[in-house]
Amino acid sequence: MSSPAPTQRLVLELGAGERIVGDHLPGALPGYLYLHGMGSVRAGEKSERLLDHAAQKGRAFTRFDFRGHGESSGQMGQVTIREILEDTAQVLRAVGPCVLVGSSLGGLVGTFVTAQHADLVVGLTLLAPAFGLLARLEHRLDPQGRMWTSDGRSFHLAERVAADARTLDESSLPGRIHVPTLVVHGTADEVVPPAASERLFAALATPRKELWLVPGGGHRLNEIAAEIGPRTDALVACWRG
C-alpha cells in the first residue's frame, strides 16, 4: 500500500470555544468532502481510500470530525443535527465546491446540505445513508435514556437534540436533490435496511442517479472502499475535459 497523501490540519474556530478539526489536501476543484457516521471519526478505511483517490487525481480532499466526535469540540449527544449541518456548510465555504461523500449519518447530513446549499455541491455519494434516523431517534433510547452506536458505545441524548430532530423533514429531501447522486447500500446491512435507500433512490429528483446494492455488504461497506472514488467520478463526471 502506498504512503498516505500528506494533508494539512484544518481548524475552524466557531466562537464560544467551539471548533471543527479536520484534514485538507489542497488540489483542483471541485474536490471531495467526506462526512463520517455517528460515533465514528474522520479517519477510517473509506476516507483513507478516498484521500488516496483524490491525490492520484490531483483533486482537493477534506474530511473533518463532526462536533461531539474525534478532535472537534462538544460531546456526542449534545450537538444538534442542525448544528452539524451548519458546520458542514462552513467547511464547504472554506474549501470550495465539492462532491460530498457521506457514510450513514454523514449521508443524511450530506443530503440536507446538498438541498440547502446547491451552489456548493456538485455531486453526492451516499453510503448506507441513515434515512429514517430522525423519525426514530427517541425510539432508539434505552430505559436509561442512552443511544447506542453500531460499534457498541453509548451516549445520553440531550432533549435539545431530540427536539431539533423533530423539526427536520427527511421526506422532502429527495425531491430537492438535483446533482448527480450515487446511492450505495449493502444487502446485509444490519443497521439501516437496504429498502430505505431503494425508496430514497426512487424519489430522487435528479435524472443522473445510480443505485449500487453491494451483495452481502454490511453497514460499514469497507470492502468496497477503494471503488467509491472511481464510481463517484464515473457518475458525476464534473471535471471531464
BAROMAR-402013 format. One record per residue: residue number from 1; residue in three letters; y negated, x, z negated of N, C-alpha, C in turn. Coordinates in Angstrom, 2 decimals. Each point is the difference from the previous one (the first is absolute). Layout:
BEGIN
ATOM kelo rovex    n_py    n_px    n_pz   ca_py   ca_px   ca_pz    c_py    c_px    c_pz
ATOM  NUM   Ala       Y       X       Z       Y       X       Z       Y       X       Z
...
//
This chain:
BEGIN
ATOM kelo rovex    n_py    n_px    n_pz   ca_py   ca_px   ca_pz    c_py    c_px    c_pz
ATOM    1   Met    1.19    0.84    0.00   -1.19   -0.84    0.00   -1.24    0.88    0.00
ATOM    2   Ser   -1.03   -0.37    0.78   -1.21    0.80    0.10   -0.81   -0.11   -1.29
ATOM    3   Ser   -0.91    0.98   -0.20   -0.87   -0.03   -1.18   -0.94   -1.18    0.07
ATOM    4   Pro   -0.34   -0.61   -1.15   -0.92   -1.14    0.02   -1.34    0.37    0.61
ATOM    5   Ala   -0.59   -0.94    0.72   -1.32    0.23    0.58   -1.03    0.14   -1.13
ATOM    6   Pro   -0.94    0.96    0.12   -1.00    0.19   -1.06   -1.00   -1.15   -0.03
ATOM    7   Thr   -0.22   -0.56   -1.15   -0.95   -1.11   -0.15   -1.11    0.40   -0.96
ATOM    8   Gln   -1.09   -0.74    0.06   -1.11    0.16   -0.93    0.10   -1.07   -1.08
ATOM    9   Arg   -0.39    0.34   -1.20   -0.02   -0.99   -1.08   -1.16   -0.96    0.23
ATOM   10   Leu    0.28   -1.27   -0.10   -1.00   -1.05    0.19   -0.27   -0.68   -1.34
ATOM   11   Val   -1.23   -0.01   -0.44   -0.38   -0.69   -1.24   -1.23   -0.85    0.29
ATOM   12   Leu    0.11   -1.29   -0.22   -1.13   -0.92    0.13   -0.35   -0.53   -1.38
ATOM   13   Glu   -1.21    0.29   -0.46   -0.47   -0.48   -1.30   -0.56   -1.41    0.17
ATOM   14   Leu    0.48   -0.94   -0.79   -0.37   -1.40    0.14   -1.03   -0.45   -1.03
ATOM   15   Gly   -0.33    0.87   -0.94   -0.90   -0.38   -1.08    0.76   -0.49   -1.21
ATOM   16   Ala   -0.66    0.03   -1.16    0.59   -0.45   -1.27    1.30    0.73   -0.32
ATOM   17   Gly    0.11    1.26    0.46    1.18    0.81   -0.29    1.20   -0.29    0.89
ATOM   18   Glu   -0.15   -0.90    0.96    1.10   -0.34    0.89   -0.02    0.91    1.24
ATOM   19   Arg    1.19    0.35    0.48    0.06    0.87    1.17    1.29   -0.25    0.78
ATOM   20   Ile   -0.04    0.37    1.27    1.16   -0.03    0.88    0.33    1.44    0.36
ATOM   21   Val    1.26    0.37   -0.09    0.43    1.36    0.32    1.04   -0.07    1.11
ATOM   22   Gly   -0.13    0.88    0.99    0.94    0.01    1.10    0.01    1.32    0.72
ATOM   23   Asp    0.58   -0.01    1.21    0.08    1.17    0.86   -0.52   -0.38    1.38
ATOM   24   His   -0.67    0.97    0.65   -0.53   -0.25    1.34    0.29    1.18    0.91
ATOM   25   Leu    0.54   -0.28    1.16    0.22    0.99    1.04   -1.02   -0.25    1.10
ATOM   26   Pro   -0.97    0.88    0.19   -0.97   -0.21    1.07    0.68    0.01    1.37
ATOM   27   Gly   -0.55   -0.76    0.92    0.54   -0.05    1.34   -0.73   -1.02    0.83
ATOM   28   Ala    0.51   -0.25    1.21   -0.62   -0.95    0.90    0.15   -1.42   -0.53
ATOM   29   Leu   -0.96   -0.84    0.36    0.04   -1.42   -0.36    0.40   -0.83    1.21
ATOM   30   Pro    0.61   -1.14   -0.21    0.36   -0.58   -1.30    1.16    0.76   -0.65
ATOM   31   Gly   -0.03    0.03   -1.33    1.05    0.66   -0.75    0.98   -1.00   -0.56
ATOM   32   Tyr    0.78    0.46   -0.97    0.97   -0.85   -0.70   -0.41   -0.09   -1.47
ATOM   33   Leu    0.09   -1.17   -0.58   -0.21   -0.18   -1.43    1.25   -0.63   -0.59
ATOM   34   Tyr    0.65    0.73   -0.92    1.24   -0.48   -0.62   -0.31   -0.68   -1.33
ATOM   35   Leu    0.59   -1.18   -0.20   -0.18   -0.80   -1.22    1.35   -0.20   -0.67
ATOM   36   His    0.14    0.48   -1.23    1.30   -0.03   -0.68    0.28   -1.34   -0.68
ATOM   37   Gly    1.17   -0.11   -0.59    0.43   -1.23   -0.65   -0.33   -0.04   -1.49
ATOM   38   Met    0.26   -1.16   -0.60   -0.26   -0.18   -1.43    0.90    0.90   -0.83
ATOM   39   Gly   -0.60    0.75   -0.93    0.77    0.89   -0.85    0.32    1.33    0.64
ATOM   40   Ser   -0.41    0.18    1.24    0.25    1.25    0.72   -1.26    0.86   -0.04
ATOM   41   Val    0.00    1.08    0.76   -1.16    0.89    0.13   -0.14    0.40    1.45
ATOM   42   Arg   -1.08    0.72    0.30   -0.30    0.30    1.40    0.99    0.94    0.65
ATOM   43   Ala    0.57    0.93   -0.77    0.94    0.97    0.55    1.41   -0.57   -0.04
ATOM   44   Gly    0.72    0.15    1.10    1.37   -0.51    0.08    0.54    0.25    1.39
ATOM   45   Glu    1.25   -0.35    0.21    0.66    0.28    1.27   -0.75   -0.60    1.19
ATOM   46   Lys   -0.40   -1.26   -0.10   -0.65   -0.66    1.15   -1.36    0.62    0.29
ATOM   47   Ser   -0.79    0.24   -1.04   -1.33    0.56    0.26    0.10    1.46    0.45
ATOM   48   Glu    0.99    0.74   -0.49    0.16    1.39    0.44    0.35    0.07    1.48
ATOM   49   Arg    0.90   -0.89    0.44    0.39    0.01    1.42   -1.17   -0.45    0.88
ATOM   50   Leu   -0.80   -0.94   -0.49   -1.16   -0.43    0.77   -1.06    1.11    0.05
ATOM   51   Leu   -0.15    0.74   -1.09   -0.90    1.15   -0.01    0.45    1.03    1.02
ATOM   52   Asp    1.28    0.32    0.04    0.53    0.94    0.98   -0.30   -0.48    1.42
ATOM   53   His    0.21   -1.28    0.24   -0.23   -0.57    1.33   -1.47    0.13    0.38
ATOM   54   Ala   -0.90   -0.32   -0.93   -1.43    0.10    0.27   -0.39    1.44    0.35
ATOM   55   Ala    0.53    0.95   -0.76   -0.32    1.41    0.24    0.47    0.42    1.39
ATOM   56   Gln    1.19   -0.43    0.38    0.52    0.34    1.32   -0.86   -0.59    1.12
ATOM   57   Lys   -0.58   -1.15   -0.25   -0.82   -0.67    1.02   -1.47    0.39   -0.07
ATOM   58   Gly   -0.38    0.79   -1.02   -1.40    0.38   -0.15   -0.87   -1.14   -0.49
ATOM   59   Arg    0.61   -0.99   -0.65   -0.73   -1.17   -0.49   -0.29    0.11   -1.49
ATOM   60   Ala   -1.08   -0.62   -0.42   -0.33   -0.05   -1.42    1.04   -0.83   -0.75
ATOM   61   Phe    0.16    0.33   -1.28    0.94   -0.73   -0.86   -0.58   -0.05   -1.40
ATOM   62   Thr    0.14   -1.16   -0.64   -0.49   -0.18   -1.36    1.01   -0.81   -0.80
ATOM   63   Arg    0.16    0.34   -1.24    0.78   -0.81   -0.94   -0.68    0.11   -1.35
ATOM   64   Phe    0.10   -1.03   -0.80   -0.62    0.04   -1.33    0.82   -0.84   -0.96
ATOM   65   Asp   -0.16    0.29   -1.28    0.64   -0.80   -1.05   -0.85   -1.22   -0.29
ATOM   66   Phe    0.60   -1.18    0.04   -0.72   -1.18   -0.46   -0.43    0.22   -1.45
ATOM   67   Arg   -1.12   -0.61   -0.38   -0.35    0.06   -1.42    1.13   -0.61   -0.83
ATOM   68   Gly    0.24    0.61   -1.16    1.13   -0.39   -0.82    1.27    0.74    0.35
ATOM   69   His   -0.09    0.90    0.99    1.16    0.77    0.48   -0.38    1.47    0.16
ATOM   70   Gly    0.96    0.87   -0.20   -0.18    1.41    0.29   -1.22    0.61   -0.66
ATOM   71   Glu   -0.78    0.75    0.80   -1.17    0.71   -0.52   -1.27   -0.83   -0.03
ATOM   72   Ser    0.02   -1.16    0.62   -1.20   -0.84   -0.04   -0.16   -0.61   -1.39
ATOM   73   Ser   -1.20   -0.47   -0.29   -0.28   -0.53   -1.34    0.62   -1.38   -0.19
ATOM   74   Gly    0.00   -0.46   -1.25    0.49   -1.34   -0.30    1.45   -0.03   -0.43
ATOM   75   Gln    0.41   -1.18   -0.46    1.36   -0.23   -0.46    0.67   -1.05    0.87
ATOM   76   Met    1.28    0.20    0.28    0.74   -0.98    0.77    0.01   -1.34   -0.74
ATOM   77   Gly   -0.26   -1.06    0.75   -0.05   -1.32   -0.60   -1.38   -0.41   -0.47
ATOM   78   Gln   -0.96    0.93    0.05   -1.37   -0.28   -0.43   -0.98   -0.02    1.18
ATOM   79   Val    0.43    0.41    1.17   -0.84    0.08    1.19    0.34   -1.17    0.91
ATOM   80   Thr   -0.99   -0.75    0.43    0.26   -1.18    0.82    0.30    0.38    1.45
ATOM   81   Ile    0.67   -0.90    0.71    0.25    0.20    1.42   -1.33    0.10    0.75
ATOM   82   Arg   -0.95   -0.82   -0.38   -1.31    0.03    0.67   -0.67    1.37   -0.17
ATOM   83   Glu    0.14    0.61   -1.16   -0.55    1.35   -0.20    0.70    1.02    0.88
ATOM   84   Ile    1.31   -0.14    0.14    0.75    0.91    0.88   -0.43   -0.19    1.45
ATOM   85   Leu   -0.27   -1.23    0.40   -0.47   -0.26    1.36   -1.34    0.70    0.24
ATOM   86   Glu   -0.92   -0.11   -0.94   -1.30    0.64    0.17    0.12    1.51   -0.02
ATOM   87   Asp    0.89    0.53   -0.85    0.23    1.45   -0.01    0.49    0.48    1.36
ATOM   88   Thr    0.92   -0.74    0.58    0.55    0.37    1.31   -1.10   -0.03    1.07
ATOM   89   Ala   -0.85   -1.00   -0.06   -1.12   -0.07    0.95   -0.95    1.18   -0.19
ATOM   90   Gln   -0.21    0.42   -1.24   -0.87    1.15   -0.25    0.61    1.27    0.60
ATOM   91   Val    1.30    0.15   -0.14    0.66    1.17    0.60   -0.16   -0.03    1.52
ATOM   92   Leu    0.20   -1.16    0.60   -0.17   -0.13    1.45   -1.41    0.36    0.43
ATOM   93   Arg   -0.99   -0.47   -0.75   -1.38    0.33    0.36   -0.27    1.50   -0.12
ATOM   94   Ala    0.71    0.66   -0.91   -0.20    1.43   -0.21    0.68    0.84    1.08
ATOM   95   Val    1.16   -0.42    0.50    0.77    0.85    0.92   -0.07   -0.46    1.45
ATOM   96   Gly   -0.45   -1.21    0.26   -0.11   -0.49    1.37    1.14   -0.91    0.39
ATOM   97   Pro   -0.06   -0.57    1.20    1.01   -0.98    0.45    1.42    0.56   -0.06
ATOM   98   Cys    0.93   -0.85   -0.37    1.38    0.44   -0.19    0.99   -1.06    0.47
ATOM   99   Val    1.23    0.46    0.20    1.16   -0.87    0.02    0.49   -0.07   -1.45
ATOM  100   Leu    0.15   -1.19   -0.54    0.49   -0.16   -1.37    1.52   -0.08    0.01
ATOM  101   Val    0.62    0.77   -0.87    1.46   -0.04   -0.18    0.25   -0.31   -1.46
ATOM  102   Gly    0.46   -1.21   -0.30    0.14   -0.44   -1.38    1.42   -0.37   -0.36
ATOM  103   Ser    0.44    0.45   -1.17    1.35   -0.27   -0.49   -0.05   -1.00   -1.15
ATOM  104   Ser    0.77   -1.09    0.10    0.12   -0.99   -1.06   -1.37   -0.55   -0.39
ATOM  105   Leu   -0.47    0.23   -1.23   -1.35   -0.44   -0.37   -1.04    0.58    0.95
ATOM  106   Gly    0.21    1.24    0.43   -0.92    0.62    0.94   -0.08   -0.75    1.32
ATOM  107   Gly    1.12   -0.62    0.40   -0.02   -0.81    1.21   -0.83   -1.25   -0.17
ATOM  108   Leu    0.11   -0.63   -1.15   -0.82   -1.18   -0.29   -1.48    0.37   -0.06
ATOM  109   Val   -0.29    1.10   -0.69   -1.38    0.49   -0.09   -0.54    0.31    1.40
ATOM  110   Gly    0.81    0.69    0.81   -0.42    0.35    1.34   -0.31   -1.20    0.87
ATOM  111   Thr    0.77   -1.06   -0.18   -0.24   -1.21    0.78   -1.31   -0.67   -0.40
ATOM  112   Phe   -0.25   -0.10   -1.30   -1.28   -0.55   -0.47   -1.18    0.83    0.53
ATOM  113   Val    0.11    1.32   -0.11   -1.10    0.87    0.41   -0.23   -0.10    1.50
ATOM  114   Thr    1.07   -0.11    0.78   -0.14   -0.14    1.45   -0.72   -1.30    0.34
ATOM  115   Ala    0.35   -1.07   -0.69   -0.67   -1.29    0.25   -1.47    0.04   -0.39
ATOM  116   Gln   -0.33    0.76   -1.04   -1.37    0.03   -0.52   -0.88    1.05    0.68
ATOM  117   His    0.61    1.06    0.53   -0.76    1.13    0.54    0.58    0.43    1.35
ATOM  118   Ala    0.00   -0.93    0.94    0.62    0.26    1.30   -0.66    1.16    0.74
ATOM  119   Asp   -1.26    0.28   -0.31   -0.71    1.10    0.68    0.51    1.37   -0.43
ATOM  120   Leu    0.73    0.08   -1.11    0.48    1.27   -0.53    1.48    0.22    0.23
ATOM  121   Val    0.70   -0.99    0.56    1.45    0.08    0.16    0.36   -0.20    1.47
ATOM  122   Val    0.77    0.94    0.56    0.38   -0.10    1.41    1.46   -0.37    0.19
ATOM  123   Gly    0.77    0.02   -1.07    1.41   -0.37    0.08    0.57   -0.14   -1.40
ATOM  124   Leu    1.15   -0.65   -0.10    0.58   -0.33   -1.30    1.51    0.13    0.07
ATOM  125   Thr    0.56    0.79   -0.93    1.45    0.09   -0.15    0.36   -0.43   -1.41
ATOM  126   Leu    0.87   -1.00   -0.11    0.36   -0.59   -1.28    1.46    0.29   -0.29
ATOM  127   Leu    0.26    0.71   -1.08    1.35    0.39   -0.40    0.43   -0.85   -1.18
ATOM  128   Ala    0.91   -0.94    0.24    0.45   -0.92   -1.05   -1.19   -0.57   -0.76
ATOM  129   Pro   -0.97   -0.59    0.71   -1.22   -0.48   -0.67    0.31   -1.07   -1.04
ATOM  130   Ala   -0.70    0.07   -1.11    0.30   -0.86   -1.15   -0.67   -1.37    0.12
ATOM  131   Phe    0.22   -0.68    1.12   -0.53   -1.35    0.14    0.79   -0.94   -0.91
ATOM  132   Gly   -0.73   -0.89   -0.65    0.59   -0.87   -1.02   -0.21    0.53   -1.40
ATOM  133   Leu   -0.48    1.24   -0.13   -0.19    0.60   -1.32   -1.03   -0.75   -0.82
ATOM  134   Leu   -1.14   -0.32    0.59   -1.09   -0.60   -0.77    0.39   -1.36   -0.57
ATOM  135   Ala    0.70   -0.78    0.81    0.38   -1.34   -0.44    0.99    0.02   -1.16
ATOM  136   Arg    0.81    1.05   -0.07    1.03    0.04   -1.04   -0.29    1.07   -1.06
ATOM  137   Leu   -1.23    0.52   -0.01   -0.32    1.10   -0.89    0.30   -0.34   -1.46
ATOM  138   Glu   -0.53   -1.12   -0.47    0.20   -0.36   -1.41    1.44   -0.39   -0.29
ATOM  139   His    0.73   -0.46    1.02    1.40   -0.39   -0.20    0.91    1.22   -0.15
ATOM  140   Arg   -0.51    1.17    0.33    0.79    1.22   -0.11   -0.12    0.65   -1.37
ATOM  141   Leu   -0.79   -0.59   -0.89   -0.17    0.57   -1.33    1.20   -0.33   -0.89
ATOM  142   Asp    0.39    0.96   -0.84    1.07   -0.27   -0.96   -0.59   -0.69   -1.23
ATOM  143   Pro    0.80   -0.38   -0.99   -0.53   -0.72   -1.17   -1.07    0.77   -0.77
ATOM  144   Gln   -0.05    1.32    0.16   -1.01    0.81   -0.68   -1.26    0.18    0.85
ATOM  145   Gly   -0.06   -0.69    1.15   -1.16    0.10    0.86   -0.05    1.25    0.83
ATOM  146   Arg    1.17    0.63    0.21    0.05    1.23    0.77    0.52   -0.27    1.41
ATOM  147   Met   -0.48    0.79    0.95    0.53   -0.01    1.36    0.77    1.29    0.20
ATOM  148   Trp    1.06   -0.08    0.80    0.85    1.16    0.24   -0.09    0.43    1.45
ATOM  149   Thr   -0.11    1.31    0.22   -0.01    0.54    1.35    1.43    0.11    0.51
ATOM  150   Ser    0.15    0.27    1.30    1.34    0.07    0.60    0.78    1.20   -0.51
ATOM  151   Asp   -0.68    1.00   -0.60    0.73    1.17   -0.52    0.16   -0.07   -1.52
ATOM  152   Gly   -0.18   -1.19   -0.59    0.35   -0.21   -1.40   -1.08    0.29   -1.02
ATOM  153   Arg   -1.25    0.16    0.42   -1.09    0.21   -0.95   -0.73   -1.31   -0.25
ATOM  154   Ser   -0.54   -0.14   -1.21   -0.66   -1.25   -0.36   -1.46    0.25   -0.37
ATOM  155   Phe   -0.81   -1.06    0.12   -1.40    0.07   -0.42   -0.47   -1.41   -0.31
ATOM  156   His   -1.01   -0.10   -0.84   -0.57   -1.30   -0.36   -1.04   -0.41    1.04
ATOM  157   Leu    0.02   -1.25    0.39   -0.92   -0.51    1.00   -1.16   -0.70   -0.70
ATOM  158   Ala   -1.21    0.51    0.23   -1.19   -0.59   -0.62   -0.27   -1.37    0.60
ATOM  159   Glu   -0.57   -0.89   -0.79   -0.31   -1.35    0.49   -1.00    0.06    1.14
ATOM  160   Arg   -0.94    0.94   -0.04   -0.99    0.10    1.08    0.68    0.35    1.34
ATOM  161   Val    1.09    0.75   -0.06    0.74    0.35    1.21    0.72   -1.23    0.55
ATOM  162   Ala    0.63   -0.75   -0.90    0.69   -1.22    0.42   -1.00   -1.02    0.55
ATOM  163   Ala   -1.16   -0.13   -0.67   -1.01   -0.95    0.46   -0.53    0.39    1.37
ATOM  164   Asp   -0.21    1.30    0.22   -0.46    0.48    1.31    1.02   -0.32    1.08
ATOM  165   Ala    1.26    0.21   -0.29    1.06   -0.25    0.99    0.02   -1.46    0.43
ATOM  166   Arg   -0.31   -0.90   -0.93    0.02   -1.43    0.32   -1.11   -0.38    0.99
ATOM  167   Thr   -1.02    0.84    0.13   -1.12   -0.31    0.90    0.20    0.56    1.40
ATOM  168   Leu    1.03    0.80    0.21    0.24    0.64    1.30    1.00   -0.82    0.80
ATOM  169   Asp   -0.34   -0.27    1.24    0.82   -0.85    0.86    0.76    0.84    1.02
ATOM  170   Glu    1.30    0.17   -0.22    0.84    0.72    0.95    0.25   -0.80    1.28
ATOM  171   Ser    0.04   -1.30   -0.13    0.48   -0.84    1.10   -0.87    0.09    1.25
ATOM  172   Ser   -1.30    0.25   -0.18   -0.89    0.06    1.15   -0.04    1.37    0.67
ATOM  173   Leu    0.59    1.00   -0.63   -0.13    1.37    0.50    0.57    0.21    1.41
ATOM  174   Pro    1.23   -0.44    0.30    0.55    0.31    1.33   -0.89   -0.46    1.14
ATOM  175   Gly   -0.64   -1.13   -0.15   -0.87   -0.52    1.05   -1.30    0.75    0.16
ATOM  176   Arg   -0.28    0.93   -0.93   -1.23    0.79    0.05    0.24    1.43    0.47
ATOM  177   Ile    1.24    0.30    0.38    0.35    1.35    0.43    0.01    0.07    1.53
ATOM  178   His   -0.87    0.84    0.55   -0.15    0.10    1.45    0.21    1.42    0.53
ATOM  179   Val    0.44    0.91   -0.88    0.30    1.37    0.44    1.50    0.12    0.23
ATOM  180   Pro    0.45    0.98    0.80    1.44    0.21    0.18    0.69    0.19   -1.35
ATOM  181   Thr    1.11   -0.70   -0.20    0.66   -0.01   -1.31    1.51    0.19    0.14
ATOM  182   Leu    0.52    0.98   -0.74    1.43    0.26   -0.09    0.47   -0.44   -1.39
ATOM  183   Val    0.97   -0.92   -0.04    0.56   -0.48   -1.26    1.42    0.55   -0.12
ATOM  184   Val    0.27    0.72   -1.07    1.30    0.66   -0.21    0.63   -0.53   -1.29
ATOM  185   His    1.26   -0.38    0.07    0.67   -0.52   -1.20    1.49    0.31    0.06
ATOM  186   Gly    0.57    0.39   -1.14    1.42    0.24   -0.09    0.77   -1.30   -0.20
ATOM  187   Thr    1.12   -0.13    0.66    0.78   -1.23   -0.13    0.66   -0.13   -1.37
ATOM  188   Ala    0.07    1.11   -0.75    0.60   -0.04   -1.34   -1.05    0.20   -1.09
ATOM  189   Asp   -1.25   -0.33    0.30   -1.08    0.13   -0.98    0.30   -0.88   -1.20
ATOM  190   Glu    0.05    0.62   -1.19    0.34   -0.72   -1.23   -1.24   -0.46   -0.76
ATOM  191   Val   -1.19    0.33    0.49   -1.24   -0.33   -0.69   -0.77   -1.10    0.72
ATOM  192   Val   -0.24    0.19    1.29   -0.69   -0.99    0.84    0.95   -0.45    1.10
ATOM  193   Pro    0.32   -1.27    0.10    0.97   -0.44    1.01   -0.52    0.23    1.42
ATOM  194   Pro    0.87    0.42    0.91   -0.43    0.21    1.39   -0.62   -1.24    0.63
ATOM  195   Ala    0.42   -1.17   -0.44   -0.56   -1.25    0.55   -1.51   -0.07   -0.18
ATOM  196   Ala   -0.53    0.63   -1.06   -1.45   -0.01   -0.22   -0.71    0.73    1.13
ATOM  197   Ser    0.56    1.11    0.45   -0.61    0.73    1.11    0.21   -0.72    1.33
ATOM  198   Glu    1.11   -0.69    0.13    0.22   -0.77    1.24   -1.02   -1.12    0.11
ATOM  199   Arg   -0.30   -0.65   -1.10   -1.02   -1.06    0.02   -1.38    0.59    0.28
ATOM  200   Leu   -0.30    1.12   -0.64   -1.27    0.67    0.24   -0.15    0.37    1.47
ATOM  201   Phe    1.03    0.60    0.56   -0.05    0.43    1.40   -0.24   -1.18    0.94
ATOM  202   Ala    0.69   -1.08   -0.23   -0.14   -1.18    0.87   -1.41   -0.55   -0.04
ATOM  203   Ala   -0.69    0.13   -1.13   -1.33   -0.59   -0.16   -1.14    0.95    0.38
ATOM  204   Leu    0.28    1.26    0.29   -1.06    0.95    0.34   -0.74   -0.44    1.25
ATOM  205   Ala   -1.32    0.07   -0.05   -0.81   -0.42    1.15    0.03    1.01    1.13
ATOM  206   Thr    0.16    1.28   -0.32   -0.04    1.02    1.03    1.17   -0.14    0.98
ATOM  207   Pro   -0.25    0.14    1.32    1.10   -0.03    0.95    0.76    1.33    0.04
ATOM  208   Arg   -0.63    1.06   -0.52    0.65    1.31   -0.02    0.65    0.19   -1.36
ATOM  209   Lys    1.24   -0.42   -0.09    0.72    0.07   -1.28    1.47    0.28    0.26
ATOM  210   Glu    0.62    0.59   -1.01    1.43    0.33    0.09    0.64   -0.18   -1.36
ATOM  211   Leu    1.17   -0.59   -0.03    0.79   -0.14   -1.23    1.20    0.94    0.10
ATOM  212   Trp    0.10    0.91   -0.95    1.09    0.98   -0.05    0.82   -0.26   -1.26
ATOM  213   Leu    1.15   -0.62    0.18    0.92   -0.24   -1.11    0.99    1.16   -0.05
ATOM  214   Val    0.04    0.70   -1.13    0.83    1.19   -0.15    1.35   -0.41   -0.59
ATOM  215   Pro    1.09    0.10    0.76    1.31   -0.43   -0.50    0.39    0.75   -1.28
ATOM  216   Gly    0.29   -0.74   -1.05    0.42    0.59   -1.26   -1.11    0.66   -0.79
ATOM  217   Gly   -1.24   -0.07    0.50   -1.11    0.66   -0.68   -0.40   -0.71   -1.28
ATOM  218   Gly   -0.31    0.78   -1.02   -0.47   -0.55   -1.27   -1.52   -0.12   -0.03
ATOM  219   His   -0.56   -0.10   -1.20   -1.44   -0.22   -0.12   -0.81    1.26    0.30
ATOM  220   Arg    0.52    1.16   -0.33   -0.78    1.23    0.15   -0.10    0.46    1.45
ATOM  221   Leu    1.04   -0.20    0.78    0.01    0.37    1.43   -0.23    1.49    0.23
ATOM  222   Asn    0.40    0.83   -0.95   -0.16    1.44    0.19    0.87    0.53    1.14
ATOM  223   Glu    1.07   -0.72    0.30    0.92    0.48    1.03   -0.60    0.00    1.40
ATOM  224   Ile   -1.07   -0.74    0.20   -0.64   -0.02    1.31   -1.42    0.58   -0.07
ATOM  225   Ala   -0.28    0.77   -1.05   -1.35    0.51   -0.23   -0.52    0.81    1.19
ATOM  226   Ala    0.84    0.83    0.59   -0.45    0.85    1.10   -0.29   -0.79    1.27
ATOM  227   Glu    0.48   -1.22    0.09   -0.21   -0.81    1.20   -1.26   -0.86   -0.06
ATOM  228   Ile   -0.59   -0.10   -1.18   -1.12   -0.92   -0.17   -1.21    0.41    0.84
ATOM  229   Gly   -0.35    1.28   -0.02   -1.14    0.47    0.78    0.16   -0.24    1.49
ATOM  230   Pro    1.11    0.46    0.61    0.19   -0.24    1.43    0.06   -1.48    0.38
ATOM  231   Arg    0.65   -0.82   -0.82    0.07   -1.43    0.32   -1.38   -0.65   -0.11
ATOM  232   Thr   -0.79    0.45   -0.96   -1.36   -0.51   -0.14   -0.82    0.38    1.23
ATOM  233   Asp    0.07    1.26    0.40   -0.76    0.47    1.16    0.37   -0.78    1.26
ATOM  234   Ala    1.29   -0.25    0.18    0.45   -0.68    1.21   -0.59   -1.40    0.11
ATOM  235   Leu   -0.19   -0.66   -1.13   -0.56   -1.34    0.02   -1.53    0.01    0.08
ATOM  236   Val   -0.62    0.82   -0.82   -1.45    0.00   -0.07   -0.62    0.61    1.26
ATOM  237   Ala    0.51    1.16    0.39   -0.44    0.67    1.23   -1.52    0.04    0.13
ATOM  238   Cys   -0.70    0.20   -1.12   -1.46   -0.07    0.01   -0.63    1.34    0.37
ATOM  239   Trp    0.83    1.05    0.12   -0.60    1.30    0.32    0.56    0.58    1.29
ATOM  240   Arg    0.55   -0.85    0.86    0.49    0.49    1.28   -1.16    0.43    0.88
ATOM  241   Gly    0.25    1.07    0.75   -1.02    0.50    0.91   -1.04    0.81   -0.72
//
